[in-house]
Amino acid sequence: AVGSAASRVATVATNHASLLLLEVSGLLDDNDDSDTFHSVVSTVVLTLFGRALAETEYLSRSSSFTYDGEGGDSTAALIAMRCMAQASILLREHLLEACPPSLLSDTVTLSNLAELVCDVSTRADMGIGERLEKYIDLLQRTGQMQQQSKTALSDSSLVLHPTWYVGDGLLLPPLEALSTGMICCKMVMDAESNNPSPSMDDMSRADVMHSLGSRGAYSTALRVL
């Protein structure tokens, strides 16, 4: 019942209400039955993945990647990014720790994909990347994570000059950052399922790598390989 409620909340909430619901219910602390726990939490994770993908496809059809000086759909893109951040936390901090051996490979793949999307999204321009990093930090604090367990995903050790952030080409436009990450995610999931399908804008792996490399995100481009 809690899993179903959290999944429904995940389809409409703009914050991390679904994650909070799982935490306050005590479900995340009760993983003695690993199969049931994995089934419930993975349903919420896949709901978050699905919402992020649907939001990205909608924004890609209705918007342009080009910075327009008005902020465009960057707030809507941030909502989808937050969905992937929630999914990443649930996968890394809960599902991987209580994963049946038969599902370990698929769970690791999903965790890596969610982290990759977040990694690309933190390169977003107009301050969206910074807002996402702060949101990830909030999720980690909410889950009472140890300070030393934080990963490079939320490490913002490099702070650029404030005047560099808006439309200067050093960072990705928010929608491009979101779409690039989600396209990578979809390509890998399609390959894993042996059911390839056209990506949301026919973007190839080479296009993704060029988009990242042209903005100096070389380490992230290498992960796509």
Buried (B, 14 or more C-beta within 10 A) or exposed (E): EBBEBBBBBBEEBEEBBBBBBBBEBEBBEEBEEBEEBBEBBBBBBBBBBBBBBEBBBBBBEEBEBEBEEEEBBBEBBBBBBBBBBBBBBBBBBBBBEBBEEEBEEEBBBBBBBBBBBBBBBBBBBBBBBBBBBEBBBBBBEEBEBEEEEEEEBBEEEEEEEEEEBBEEEBBBBBBBBBBBBBBBBBBBBBEEEEEEEEBBEEBEBEBBBEBBBEBEBEEBBEBBE
